[in-house]
Amino acid sequence: MTKHEKLIEKILNGKNVSYEEVEAVLRKFGFELEIKGSHHVFRKNGYHRNVSIKRRKLLLPYQIRDVKEVIRDHE
């Protein structure tokens, strides 16, 4: 199992994840980062929504939910 696959499994299993881990997963899926103040917005051409994450040590539940949706859409 690759590092990327392990991160995806960790996120889908509801474990605590850091901003850096989520950023790595989103970038691997082809998202680009745009920083607007304290929010980091990940965008991808052709994907139906943007993912906005405030940089913090551990993500909040709603942020993890948004990332899970992205993962499911890219499987």
C-alpha positions in Angstrom: 0.0 0.0 0.0 1.4 3.4 -1.0 1.7 6.4 1.3 -1.1 8.1 -0.7 -3.4 5.1 -0.2 -2.6 5.0 3.5 -3.5 8.7 3.8 -6.8 8.1 2.0 -7.6 5.2 4.2 -6.8 7.2 7.3 -9.2 10.0 6.2 -12.0 7.7 5.2 -11.7 5.9 8.6 -12.4 9.1 10.4 -8.9 9.4 12.0 -7.5 12.8 12.9 -5.6 14.3 10.0 -3.4 17.3 9.6 -3.6 20.0 7.0 -0.4 18.8 5.4 -1.8 15.3 5.0 -5.0 16.6 3.3 -3.0 19.0 1.1 -0.9 16.1 -0.1 -4.0 14.1 -1.0 -5.7 16.9 -2.8 -2.6 17.8 -4.8 -2.2 14.2 -5.8 -5.8 14.4 -7.2 -4.8 17.4 -9.3 -6.1 20.3 -7.2 -4.3 23.6 -7.2 -4.0 25.8 -4.1 -5.1 29.4 -3.9 -4.7 31.2 -0.6 -7.3 33.8 0.4 -6.5 35.2 3.8 -6.5 32.4 6.4 -8.4 30.0 4.1 -6.7 27.8 1.6 -8.9 27.0 -1.4 -8.2 24.0 -3.5 -9.6 24.2 -7.1 -9.6 21.7 -9.9 -10.8 22.4 -13.5 -13.7 20.2 -14.2 -14.5 19.4 -10.6 -17.9 20.6 -9.4 -16.8 22.4 -6.2 -13.9 24.0 -4.4 -12.5 22.7 -1.1 -11.8 25.5 1.4 -9.7 24.5 4.4 -8.4 26.8 7.1 -4.8 25.9 7.9 -4.7 24.3 11.4 -2.9 21.4 13.1 -5.9 19.1 12.9 -8.9 19.5 10.5 -12.4 20.1 11.8 -15.1 17.5 11.2 -16.8 19.5 8.4 -13.5 19.9 6.6 -12.9 16.1 6.8 -16.4 15.5 5.5 -15.6 17.7 2.5 -12.3 15.9 1.8 -14.1 12.5 2.1 -16.5 13.6 -0.6 -13.6 14.5 -2.9 -12.0 11.2 -2.3 -15.2 9.3 -3.1 -15.6 11.3 -6.3 -12.1 10.4 -7.4 -12.2 6.7 -6.7 
